[in-house]
Structures are given as C-alpha cells and as structure tokens.
Amino acid sequence: VNMDATTPVSCEDISDTLQAMRAIDDKIIYELNIATPTQSFRNEVDPRNHCKSLYDQLNNTYEHRGSLIATCLSESKMKLRDIQAEASAKMDDPRIMRRLRTEQSKIRELQNEVTIEEIIRERSFKVFEERCRQFYKPPKPE
C-alpha cells in the first residue's frame, strides 16, 4: 500500500491506516526473496538495486509512519489539555469526564503504537541486514 505524503490522514482512523502502511513489513520476507534470488536467477535480477530500493522504501515508510504517529499524539495531547481546562470548570459533567477518559486512552494507544513501530522497524531491518548485507550497505544514519 502506497501512502504518499499528499494523502491526508485522519487521526481518528490511525489504527487502520497504520495497519495498511505496515503491509511492507508483513511482506518483508517475500520482498527479500525477490531482491536476493538464488544464484541461478542472479543474472535476471540485480540484488544490489533491489536491496537499495527496498531499503529506501522501508526508510520512507518508517519516516511517514513515525511522523503520522507523532502528529496524532501531539494533536491528542492538545485536545486533552483543552478538555482538562473545560473539566476543571465542570467537574460534575459526566460527558466531559467521558471525553477526558476517551482522549487519555487514545494517547495511551498512540504511545503503544510508538513502541510497536520500534519493534517492527528493528525486526524488518534485522531481516533486511541478514539477506541484503552482501549486496547493499545502507548509508550510516547522521
């Protein structure tokens, strides 16, 4: 699934969006099998180009997902502050208290997504490294 930067994404359905954007990680083994064929198919496929392309794709996806989560987290925290300000004036209003709890759970969910993202990234790059290291060395992070 290609999620380009021009596609506006709502933080309301971020879980579905992230799931769709994680398709590349779900298919990493398949992608690596294509990128690094057995010796007999090497003349048909250039593993270096495939590995570089896959690396760039992974990197762009992680950047996009990371900034999406960060944006939604910050949006949610601002919303929470607004609700807290409203709640301090109307502590006995059950609707405000419900909105407060809902926003707090959304923040916890997004913080979990940050952790999930780190785990997925680590797992995919580990597999990438094992399969592609002899063909392509990614640039060192700055």
Secondary structure in CASP SS format (residue, H / E / C, confidence):
PFRMAT SS
TARGET T0000
AUTHOR 0000-0000-0000
METHOD secondary structure of the structure
MODEL  1
V C 1.00
N C 1.00
M C 1.00
D C 1.00
A C 1.00
T C 1.00
T C 1.00
P C 1.00
V C 1.00
S C 1.00
C H 1.00
E H 1.00
D H 1.00
I H 1.00
S H 1.00
D H 1.00
T H 1.00
L H 1.00
Q H 1.00
A H 1.00
M H 1.00
R C 1.00
A H 1.00
I H 1.00
D H 1.00
D H 1.00
K C 1.00
I H 1.00
I H 1.00
Y H 1.00
E H 1.00
L H 1.00
N H 1.00
I H 1.00
A H 1.00
T C 1.00
P C 1.00
T C 1.00
Q H 1.00
S H 1.00
F H 1.00
R C 1.00
N C 1.00
E C 1.00
V C 1.00
D C 1.00
P H 1.00
R H 1.00
N H 1.00
H H 1.00
C H 1.00
K H 1.00
S H 1.00
L H 1.00
Y H 1.00
D H 1.00
Q H 1.00
L H 1.00
N H 1.00
N H 1.00
T H 1.00
Y H 1.00
E H 1.00
H H 1.00
R H 1.00
G H 1.00
S H 1.00
L H 1.00
I H 1.00
A H 1.00
T H 1.00
C H 1.00
L H 1.00
S H 1.00
E H 1.00
S H 1.00
K H 1.00
M H 1.00
K H 1.00
L H 1.00
R H 1.00
D H 1.00
I H 1.00
Q H 1.00
A H 1.00
E H 1.00
A H 1.00
S H 1.00
A H 1.00
K C 1.00
M C 1.00
D C 1.00
D C 1.00
P H 1.00
R H 1.00
I H 1.00
M H 1.00
R H 1.00
R H 1.00
L H 1.00
R H 1.00
T H 1.00
E H 1.00
Q H 1.00
S H 1.00
K H 1.00
I H 1.00
R H 1.00
E H 1.00
L H 1.00
Q H 1.00
N H 1.00
E H 1.00
V H 1.00
T H 1.00
I H 1.00
E H 1.00
E H 1.00
I H 1.00
I H 1.00
R H 1.00
E H 1.00
R H 1.00
S H 1.00
F H 1.00
K H 1.00
V H 1.00
F H 1.00
E H 1.00
E H 1.00
R H 1.00
C H 1.00
R C 1.00
Q C 1.00
F C 1.00
Y C 1.00
K C 1.00
P C 1.00
P C 1.00
K C 1.00
P C 1.00
E C 1.00
END
